[in-house]
């Protein structure tokens, strides 16, 4: 084991599995990357927020990004292909601080704005959530589509494949099935039906990296996020 790997493993009780405290710290690290990154205009279309459940007090992350419902890619909507080191200073959080935390009333829209004029949430978008799975002790990615066209249903596996899963991965995900692929269950906070990526293979996927806790969620999202259309802005790397 190299010196770098030793330093990484000493941050954990049982890498790559996480305790609730380790997961919460990893969430804070990712939120800090987002807050401090020079995202420029991309911040308007990629909103990340650290939240805490009112029912159990557990920390989790929410990410909202637009959904391409016509020709074009999510990269174009996010403006990721145009990020440069000379991006202007980031603007305010564009209403993010005014959004309501998901509470006990069953509201699945944790990023619902309390005011008006939030262009991202006015159109089709997907809300991702990163929670710690209590059994697998790894992060798990939940997601739900919102504001889709009238001919599409938000809680429909075909809508997920149509709007989120890249064409190159559709056959692979369908072949895997629900165990290790896209599954559905009751949301850990709202208890409403929601899709998630099954975490049964996360431990094996993360083991080779020996990731520092500050990089854990970045690496994990790089592994799982692309399967359902979640790409982090380049400036967060």
ABEGO torsion letter per residue (X at the ends): XBAAAAAAAAABABOABBBAAAAAAAAAAAAAAAAABBAEAAAAABBBBBBBBAAAGBBBBBBBBBBBABBEBAAAAAGAAABBAABBBBBBAGGAAABBBBBAAGBABAABBABBGBAAAABBBBBBBBBBBAAAGBBBBBBBBBGBBAABBABBAAAAAAAABBAAAAAAAAAAEABGBBBBBBBAAAGBBBBBBBAAAAAAAAAAAGBBAAAAAAAAAAAAAAAAGBBBBAAAX
